Amino acid sequence: MLELRPSCENCDVDLPPDSADARICTYECTWCVTCADALLQGVCPNCGGNLVSRPIRPAAMLAKHPASTERVFKPVDLDAHAARVASLRG
């Protein structure tokens, strides 16, 4: 089950469980739409995987399986990430 992390790893903006602005990779690294699109170019800086919209858990299920409260804040080295994206795209 997804953790539904509460914030963007890069800018620390709040991403509540019902946010349509959350993006995740296959490892659930969590980013806001602004960082994911404008800075990260749709590529996770942690694993190199693609970033997709995080699903929204229905309220009844959220009550039974609450979102995580643990914040992960690891601002991205944007120069290193840009070089990685360039190498991935050939």
Backbone as XML, in Angstrom:
<?xml version="1.0"?>
<chain id="A" units="angstrom">
  <residue number="1" name="MET">
    <atom name="N" x="0.839" y="-1.162" z="0.000"/>
    <atom name="CA" x="0.000" y="0.000" z="0.000"/>
    <atom name="C" x="0.893" y="1.237" z="0.000"/>
  </residue>
  <residue number="2" name="LEU">
    <atom name="N" x="0.495" y="2.242" z="-0.760"/>
    <atom name="CA" x="1.268" y="3.479" z="-0.842"/>
    <atom name="C" x="1.311" y="4.194" z="0.506"/>
  </residue>
  <residue number="3" name="GLU">
    <atom name="N" x="2.464" y="4.796" z="0.800"/>
    <atom name="CA" x="2.620" y="5.546" z="2.045"/>
    <atom name="C" x="1.872" y="6.879" z="2.018"/>
  </residue>
  <residue number="4" name="LEU">
    <atom name="N" x="1.701" y="7.470" z="0.848"/>
    <atom name="CA" x="1.127" y="8.802" z="0.708"/>
    <atom name="C" x="1.906" y="9.790" z="1.576"/>
  </residue>
  <residue number="5" name="ARG">
    <atom name="N" x="3.155" y="9.996" z="1.209"/>
    <atom name="CA" x="4.029" y="10.902" z="1.956"/>
    <atom name="C" x="3.484" y="12.329" z="1.918"/>
  </residue>
  <residue number="6" name="PRO">
    <atom name="N" x="3.712" y="13.099" z="2.994"/>
    <atom name="CA" x="3.028" y="14.382" z="3.171"/>
    <atom name="C" x="3.653" y="15.606" z="2.503"/>
  </residue>
  <residue number="7" name="SER">
    <atom name="N" x="4.801" y="15.435" z="1.816"/>
    <atom name="CA" x="5.450" y="16.632" z="1.284"/>
    <atom name="C" x="6.382" y="16.298" z="0.125"/>
  </residue>
  <residue number="8" name="CYS">
    <atom name="N" x="6.749" y="17.352" z="-0.600"/>
    <atom name="CA" x="7.708" y="17.221" z="-1.698"/>
    <atom name="C" x="9.109" y="17.072" z="-1.123"/>
  </residue>
  <residue number="9" name="GLU">
    <atom name="N" x="9.861" y="16.108" z="-1.634"/>
    <atom name="CA" x="11.224" y="15.891" z="-1.150"/>
    <atom name="C" x="12.152" y="17.052" z="-1.480"/>
  </residue>
  <residue number="10" name="ASN">
    <atom name="N" x="11.854" y="17.796" z="-2.537"/>
    <atom name="CA" x="12.757" y="18.871" z="-2.952"/>
    <atom name="C" x="12.441" y="20.205" z="-2.280"/>
  </residue>
  <residue number="11" name="CYS">
    <atom name="N" x="11.192" y="20.641" z="-2.307"/>
    <atom name="CA" x="10.854" y="21.975" z="-1.795"/>
    <atom name="C" x="10.083" y="21.950" z="-0.478"/>
  </residue>
  <residue number="12" name="ASP">
    <atom name="N" x="9.699" y="20.768" z="-0.018"/>
    <atom name="CA" x="9.001" y="20.556" z="1.247"/>
    <atom name="C" x="7.588" y="21.130" z="1.289"/>
  </residue>
  <residue number="13" name="VAL">
    <atom name="N" x="6.996" y="21.436" z="0.130"/>
    <atom name="CA" x="5.616" y="21.900" z="0.111"/>
    <atom name="C" x="4.702" y="20.766" z="0.578"/>
  </residue>
  <residue number="14" name="ASP">
    <atom name="N" x="3.642" y="21.120" z="1.284"/>
    <atom name="CA" x="2.682" y="20.121" z="1.754"/>
    <atom name="C" x="1.953" y="19.475" z="0.584"/>
  </residue>
  <residue number="15" name="LEU">
    <atom name="N" x="1.797" y="18.161" z="0.656"/>
    <atom name="CA" x="1.041" y="17.393" z="-0.334"/>
    <atom name="C" x="0.060" y="16.491" z="0.425"/>
  </residue>
  <residue number="16" name="PRO">
    <atom name="N" x="-1.105" y="17.030" z="0.780"/>
    <atom name="CA" x="-2.074" y="16.218" z="1.512"/>
    <atom name="C" x="-2.500" y="14.994" z="0.704"/>
  </residue>
  <residue number="17" name="PRO">
    <atom name="N" x="-3.066" y="14.002" z="1.358"/>
    <atom name="CA" x="-3.431" y="12.758" z="0.667"/>
    <atom name="C" x="-4.353" y="12.948" z="-0.531"/>
  </residue>
  <residue number="18" name="ASP">
    <atom name="N" x="-5.150" y="14.016" z="-0.527"/>
    <atom name="CA" x="-6.074" y="14.242" z="-1.639"/>
    <atom name="C" x="-5.522" y="15.208" z="-2.686"/>
  </residue>
  <residue number="19" name="SER">
    <atom name="N" x="-4.236" y="15.492" z="-2.628"/>
    <atom name="CA" x="-3.638" y="16.439" z="-3.570"/>
    <atom name="C" x="-3.480" y="15.844" z="-4.961"/>
  </residue>
  <residue number="20" name="ALA">
    <atom name="N" x="-3.945" y="16.584" z="-5.946"/>
    <atom name="CA" x="-3.751" y="16.185" z="-7.341"/>
    <atom name="C" x="-2.381" y="16.644" z="-7.847"/>
  </residue>
  <residue number="21" name="ASP">
    <atom name="N" x="-1.631" y="17.357" z="-7.004"/>
    <atom name="CA" x="-0.322" y="17.892" z="-7.388"/>
    <atom name="C" x="0.842" y="17.014" z="-6.967"/>
  </residue>
  <residue number="22" name="ALA">
    <atom name="N" x="0.593" y="15.825" z="-6.450"/>
    <atom name="CA" x="1.661" y="14.931" z="-6.014"/>
    <atom name="C" x="2.088" y="14.016" z="-7.151"/>
  </residue>
  <residue number="23" name="ARG">
    <atom name="N" x="3.390" y="13.818" z="-7.276"/>
    <atom name="CA" x="3.967" y="12.898" z="-8.258"/>
    <atom name="C" x="4.857" y="11.910" z="-7.510"/>
  </residue>
  <residue number="24" name="ILE">
    <atom name="N" x="4.866" y="10.656" z="-7.965"/>
    <atom name="CA" x="5.686" y="9.623" z="-7.329"/>
    <atom name="C" x="6.406" y="8.789" z="-8.385"/>
  </residue>
  <residue number="25" name="CYS">
    <atom name="N" x="7.457" y="8.108" z="-7.928"/>
    <atom name="CA" x="8.139" y="7.118" z="-8.766"/>
    <atom name="C" x="7.765" y="5.736" z="-8.235"/>
  </residue>
  <residue number="26" name="THR">
    <atom name="N" x="8.373" y="4.727" z="-8.781"/>
    <atom name="CA" x="8.060" y="3.354" z="-8.379"/>
    <atom name="C" x="8.448" y="3.056" z="-6.923"/>
  </residue>
  <residue number="27" name="TYR">
    <atom name="N" x="9.359" y="3.867" z="-6.341"/>
    <atom name="CA" x="9.764" y="3.687" z="-4.944"/>
    <atom name="C" x="9.034" y="4.642" z="-4.004"/>
  </residue>
  <residue number="28" name="GLU">
    <atom name="N" x="8.045" y="5.351" z="-4.521"/>
    <atom name="CA" x="7.226" y="6.302" z="-3.773"/>
    <atom name="C" x="7.956" y="7.567" z="-3.372"/>
  </residue>
  <residue number="29" name="CYS">
    <atom name="N" x="9.100" y="7.843" z="-4.004"/>
    <atom name="CA" x="9.698" y="9.152" z="-3.808"/>
    <atom name="C" x="8.620" y="10.136" z="-4.228"/>
  </residue>
  <residue number="30" name="THR">
    <atom name="N" x="8.445" y="11.209" z="-3.479"/>
    <atom name="CA" x="7.295" y="12.083" z="-3.667"/>
    <atom name="C" x="7.737" y="13.510" z="-3.980"/>
  </residue>
  <residue number="31" name="TRP">
    <atom name="N" x="7.116" y="14.075" z="-5.005"/>
    <atom name="CA" x="7.466" y="15.410" z="-5.494"/>
    <atom name="C" x="6.193" y="16.174" z="-5.799"/>
  </residue>
  <residue number="32" name="CYS">
    <atom name="N" x="6.257" y="17.501" z="-5.698"/>
    <atom name="CA" x="5.122" y="18.311" z="-6.141"/>
    <atom name="C" x="5.180" y="18.416" z="-7.664"/>
  </residue>
  <residue number="33" name="VAL">
    <atom name="N" x="4.078" y="18.762" z="-8.287"/>
    <atom name="CA" x="4.006" y="18.836" z="-9.744"/>
    <atom name="C" x="4.989" y="19.876" z="-10.291"/>
  </residue>
  <residue number="34" name="THR">
    <atom name="N" x="5.176" y="20.977" z="-9.572"/>
    <atom name="CA" x="6.099" y="22.019" z="-10.035"/>
    <atom name="C" x="7.524" y="21.490" z="-10.104"/>
  </residue>
  <residue number="35" name="CYS">
    <atom name="N" x="7.990" y="20.855" z="-9.030"/>
    <atom name="CA" x="9.353" y="20.301" z="-9.038"/>
    <atom name="C" x="9.463" y="19.163" z="-10.052"/>
  </residue>
  <residue number="36" name="ALA">
    <atom name="N" x="8.470" y="18.277" z="-10.079"/>
    <atom name="CA" x="8.518" y="17.119" z="-10.977"/>
    <atom name="C" x="8.630" y="17.533" z="-12.435"/>
  </residue>
  <residue number="37" name="ASP">
    <atom name="N" x="7.857" y="18.526" z="-12.838"/>
    <atom name="CA" x="7.832" y="18.924" z="-14.246"/>
    <atom name="C" x="8.916" y="19.936" z="-14.589"/>
  </residue>
  <residue number="38" name="ALA">
    <atom name="N" x="8.989" y="21.024" z="-13.836"/>
    <atom name="CA" x="9.881" y="22.128" z="-14.190"/>
    <atom name="C" x="11.346" y="21.860" z="-13.855"/>
  </residue>
  <residue number="39" name="LEU">
    <atom name="N" x="11.608" y="21.187" z="-12.742"/>
    <atom name="CA" x="12.992" y="20.982" z="-12.317"/>
    <atom name="C" x="13.522" y="19.587" z="-12.622"/>
  </residue>
  <residue number="40" name="LEU">
    <atom name="N" x="12.693" y="18.580" z="-12.404"/>
    <atom name="CA" x="13.160" y="17.193" z="-12.520"/>
    <atom name="C" x="12.895" y="16.582" z="-13.885"/>
  </residue>
  <residue number="41" name="GLN">
    <atom name="N" x="12.164" y="17.279" z="-14.721"/>
    <atom name="CA" x="11.878" y="16.833" z="-16.090"/>
    <atom name="C" x="11.222" y="15.455" z="-16.137"/>
  </residue>
  <residue number="42" name="GLY">
    <atom name="N" x="10.403" y="15.160" z="-15.107"/>
    <atom name="CA" x="9.669" y="13.901" z="-15.076"/>
    <atom name="C" x="10.507" y="12.682" z="-14.725"/>
  </residue>
  <residue number="43" name="VAL">
    <atom name="N" x="11.736" y="12.913" z="-14.214"/>
    <atom name="CA" x="12.647" y="11.815" z="-13.876"/>
    <atom name="C" x="12.986" y="11.894" z="-12.388"/>
  </residue>
  <residue number="44" name="CYS">
    <atom name="N" x="12.838" y="10.781" z="-11.680"/>
    <atom name="CA" x="13.175" y="10.744" z="-10.258"/>
    <atom name="C" x="14.690" y="10.860" z="-10.087"/>
  </residue>
  <residue number="45" name="PRO">
    <atom name="N" x="15.158" y="11.817" z="-9.291"/>
    <atom name="CA" x="16.598" y="11.956" z="-9.084"/>
    <atom name="C" x="17.188" y="10.858" z="-8.208"/>
  </residue>
  <residue number="46" name="ASN">
    <atom name="N" x="16.342" y="10.111" z="-7.523"/>
    <atom name="CA" x="16.838" y="9.041" z="-6.653"/>
    <atom name="C" x="17.061" y="7.730" z="-7.400"/>
  </residue>
  <residue number="47" name="CYS">
    <atom name="N" x="16.131" y="7.385" z="-8.294"/>
    <atom name="CA" x="16.229" y="6.078" z="-8.957"/>
    <atom name="C" x="16.315" y="6.164" z="-10.478"/>
  </residue>
  <residue number="48" name="GLY">
    <atom name="N" x="16.009" y="7.334" z="-11.047"/>
    <atom name="CA" x="16.032" y="7.475" z="-12.506"/>
    <atom name="C" x="14.744" y="7.051" z="-13.185"/>
  </residue>
  <residue number="49" name="GLY">
    <atom name="N" x="13.755" y="6.637" z="-12.397"/>
    <atom name="CA" x="12.473" y="6.225" z="-12.963"/>
    <atom name="C" x="11.593" y="7.416" z="-13.304"/>
  </residue>
  <residue number="50" name="ASN">
    <atom name="N" x="10.493" y="7.136" z="-13.997"/>
    <atom name="CA" x="9.574" y="8.207" z="-14.371"/>
    <atom name="C" x="8.684" y="8.598" z="-13.195"/>
  </residue>
  <residue number="51" name="LEU">
    <atom name="N" x="8.167" y="9.814" z="-13.259"/>
    <atom name="CA" x="7.271" y="10.326" z="-12.225"/>
    <atom name="C" x="5.853" y="10.376" z="-12.781"/>
  </residue>
  <residue number="52" name="VAL">
    <atom name="N" x="4.913" y="9.884" z="-11.987"/>
    <atom name="CA" x="3.510" y="9.837" z="-12.393"/>
    <atom name="C" x="2.644" y="10.425" z="-11.289"/>
  </residue>
  <residue number="53" name="SER">
    <atom name="N" x="1.409" y="10.737" z="-11.627"/>
    <atom name="CA" x="0.447" y="11.245" z="-10.652"/>
    <atom name="C" x="0.231" y="10.226" z="-9.542"/>
  </residue>
  <residue number="54" name="ARG">
    <atom name="N" x="0.272" y="10.700" z="-8.305"/>
    <atom name="CA" x="0.001" y="9.804" z="-7.177"/>
    <atom name="C" x="-1.508" y="9.619" z="-7.065"/>
  </residue>
  <residue number="55" name="PRO">
    <atom name="N" x="-1.982" y="8.383" z="-6.941"/>
    <atom name="CA" x="-3.424" y="8.163" z="-6.802"/>
    <atom name="C" x="-3.946" y="8.756" z="-5.489"/>
  </residue>
  <residue number="56" name="ILE">
    <atom name="N" x="-5.219" y="9.079" z="-5.487"/>
    <atom name="CA" x="-5.868" y="9.606" z="-4.291"/>
    <atom name="C" x="-6.634" y="8.474" z="-3.625"/>
  </residue>
  <residue number="57" name="ARG">
    <atom name="N" x="-6.332" y="8.248" z="-2.356"/>
    <atom name="CA" x="-7.008" y="7.187" z="-1.604"/>
    <atom name="C" x="-8.390" y="7.702" z="-1.170"/>
  </residue>
  <residue number="58" name="PRO">
    <atom name="N" x="-9.448" y="6.936" z="-1.410"/>
    <atom name="CA" x="-10.790" y="7.362" z="-0.986"/>
    <atom name="C" x="-10.831" y="7.620" z="0.526"/>
  </residue>
  <residue number="59" name="ALA">
    <atom name="N" x="-11.640" y="8.596" z="0.928"/>
    <atom name="CA" x="-11.708" y="9.021" z="2.333"/>
    <atom name="C" x="-11.972" y="7.859" z="3.289"/>
  </residue>
  <residue number="60" name="ALA">
    <atom name="N" x="-12.868" y="6.954" z="2.931"/>
    <atom name="CA" x="-13.179" y="5.824" z="3.814"/>
    <atom name="C" x="-11.952" y="4.935" z="4.016"/>
  </residue>
  <residue number="61" name="MET">
    <atom name="N" x="-11.173" y="4.756" z="2.971"/>
    <atom name="CA" x="-9.970" y="3.932" z="3.085"/>
    <atom name="C" x="-8.843" y="4.701" z="3.786"/>
  </residue>
  <residue number="62" name="LEU">
    <atom name="N" x="-8.828" y="6.015" z="3.616"/>
    <atom name="CA" x="-7.829" y="6.838" z="4.282"/>
    <atom name="C" x="-8.023" y="6.776" z="5.800"/>
  </residue>
  <residue number="63" name="ALA">
    <atom name="N" x="-9.267" y="6.687" z="6.247"/>
    <atom name="CA" x="-9.545" y="6.553" z="7.676"/>
    <atom name="C" x="-9.005" y="5.217" z="8.199"/>
  </residue>
  <residue number="64" name="LYS">
    <atom name="N" x="-9.119" y="4.200" z="7.378"/>
    <atom name="CA" x="-8.658" y="2.858" z="7.777"/>
    <atom name="C" x="-7.144" y="2.713" z="7.625"/>
  </residue>
  <residue number="65" name="HIS">
    <atom name="N" x="-6.587" y="3.324" z="6.583"/>
    <atom name="CA" x="-5.148" y="3.254" z="6.283"/>
    <atom name="C" x="-4.641" y="4.674" z="6.067"/>
  </residue>
  <residue number="66" name="PRO">
    <atom name="N" x="-4.308" y="5.383" z="7.161"/>
    <atom name="CA" x="-3.922" y="6.791" z="7.049"/>
    <atom name="C" x="-2.614" y="7.006" z="6.289"/>
  </residue>
  <residue number="67" name="ALA">
    <atom name="N" x="-2.490" y="8.219" z="5.791"/>
    <atom name="CA" x="-1.271" y="8.625" z="5.081"/>
    <atom name="C" x="-0.114" y="8.724" z="6.068"/>
  </residue>
  <residue number="68" name="SER">
    <atom name="N" x="1.085" y="8.643" z="5.536"/>
    <atom name="CA" x="2.289" y="8.804" z="6.346"/>
    <atom name="C" x="2.392" y="10.240" z="6.851"/>
  </residue>
  <residue number="69" name="THR">
    <atom name="N" x="3.007" y="10.413" z="7.988"/>
    <atom name="CA" x="3.294" y="11.747" z="8.517"/>
    <atom name="C" x="4.792" y="12.047" z="8.461"/>
  </residue>
  <residue number="70" name="GLU">
    <atom name="N" x="5.569" y="11.082" z="7.997"/>
    <atom name="CA" x="7.023" y="11.250" z="7.940"/>
    <atom name="C" x="7.430" y="12.043" z="6.704"/>
  </residue>
  <residue number="71" name="ARG">
    <atom name="N" x="8.041" y="13.186" z="6.952"/>
    <atom name="CA" x="8.494" y="14.052" z="5.859"/>
    <atom name="C" x="9.897" y="13.634" z="5.438"/>
  </residue>
  <residue number="72" name="VAL">
    <atom name="N" x="10.124" y="13.607" z="4.128"/>
    <atom name="CA" x="11.448" y="13.350" z="3.567"/>
    <atom name="C" x="11.847" y="14.633" z="2.852"/>
  </residue>
  <residue number="73" name="PHE">
    <atom name="N" x="12.925" y="15.265" z="3.304"/>
    <atom name="CA" x="13.368" y="16.521" z="2.703"/>
    <atom name="C" x="14.826" y="16.361" z="2.284"/>
  </residue>
  <residue number="74" name="LYS">
    <atom name="N" x="15.035" y="16.188" z="0.973"/>
    <atom name="CA" x="16.366" y="16.006" z="0.395"/>
    <atom name="C" x="16.446" y="16.845" z="-0.869"/>
  </residue>
  <residue number="75" name="PRO">
    <atom name="N" x="16.704" y="18.156" z="-0.742"/>
    <atom name="CA" x="16.774" y="18.994" z="-1.941"/>
    <atom name="C" x="17.721" y="18.405" z="-2.980"/>
  </residue>
  <residue number="76" name="VAL">
    <atom name="N" x="17.323" y="18.493" z="-4.222"/>
    <atom name="CA" x="18.035" y="17.878" z="-5.335"/>
    <atom name="C" x="19.175" y="18.775" z="-5.814"/>
  </residue>
  <residue number="77" name="ASP">
    <atom name="N" x="20.315" y="18.172" z="-6.127"/>
    <atom name="CA" x="21.408" y="18.875" z="-6.808"/>
    <atom name="C" x="20.970" y="18.977" z="-8.271"/>
  </residue>
  <residue number="78" name="LEU">
    <atom name="N" x="20.441" y="20.118" z="-8.638"/>
    <atom name="CA" x="19.821" y="20.264" z="-9.960"/>
    <atom name="C" x="20.812" y="20.144" z="-11.109"/>
  </residue>
  <residue number="79" name="ASP">
    <atom name="N" x="22.048" y="20.578" z="-10.927"/>
    <atom name="CA" x="23.055" y="20.431" z="-11.990"/>
    <atom name="C" x="23.377" y="18.957" z="-12.235"/>
  </residue>
  <residue number="80" name="ALA">
    <atom name="N" x="23.576" y="18.213" z="-11.159"/>
    <atom name="CA" x="23.861" y="16.780" z="-11.297"/>
    <atom name="C" x="22.660" y="16.056" z="-11.902"/>
  </residue>
  <residue number="81" name="HIS">
    <atom name="N" x="21.460" y="16.462" z="-11.495"/>
    <atom name="CA" x="20.264" y="15.819" z="-12.031"/>
    <atom name="C" x="20.107" y="16.109" z="-13.527"/>
  </residue>
  <residue number="82" name="ALA">
    <atom name="N" x="20.347" y="17.344" z="-13.931"/>
    <atom name="CA" x="20.247" y="17.696" z="-15.350"/>
    <atom name="C" x="21.228" y="16.868" z="-16.188"/>
  </residue>
  <residue number="83" name="ALA">
    <atom name="N" x="22.422" y="16.664" z="-15.683"/>
    <atom name="CA" x="23.411" y="15.841" z="-16.383"/>
    <atom name="C" x="22.929" y="14.391" z="-16.479"/>
  </residue>
  <residue number="84" name="ARG">
    <atom name="N" x="22.334" y="13.883" z="-15.407"/>
    <atom name="CA" x="21.814" y="12.504" z="-15.415"/>
    <atom name="C" x="20.687" y="12.358" z="-16.431"/>
  </residue>
  <residue number="85" name="VAL">
    <atom name="N" x="19.773" y="13.323" z="-16.453"/>
    <atom name="CA" x="18.660" y="13.273" z="-17.395"/>
    <atom name="C" x="19.190" y="13.313" z="-18.836"/>
  </residue>
  <residue number="86" name="ALA">
    <atom name="N" x="20.167" y="14.162" z="-19.067"/>
    <atom name="CA" x="20.764" y="14.262" z="-20.413"/>
    <atom name="C" x="21.373" y="12.925" z="-20.818"/>
  </residue>
  <residue number="87" name="SER">
    <atom name="N" x="22.045" y="12.250" z="-19.896"/>
    <atom name="CA" x="22.660" y="10.964" z="-20.241"/>
    <atom name="C" x="21.602" y="9.882" z="-20.456"/>
  </residue>
  <residue number="88" name="LEU">
    <atom name="N" x="20.488" y="9.950" z="-19.730"/>
    <atom name="CA" x="19.414" y="8.979" z="-19.915"/>
    <atom name="C" x="18.729" y="9.135" z="-21.274"/>
  </residue>
  <residue number="89" name="ARG">
    <atom name="N" x="18.657" y="10.369" z="-21.721"/>
    <atom name="CA" x="17.963" y="10.659" z="-22.969"/>
    <atom name="C" x="18.877" y="10.603" z="-24.184"/>
  </residue>
  <residue number="90" name="GLY">
    <atom name="N" x="20.161" y="10.324" z="-23.922"/>
    <atom name="CA" x="21.117" y="10.102" z="-24.998"/>
    <atom name="C" x="21.509" y="11.319" z="-25.710"/>
  </residue>
</chain>
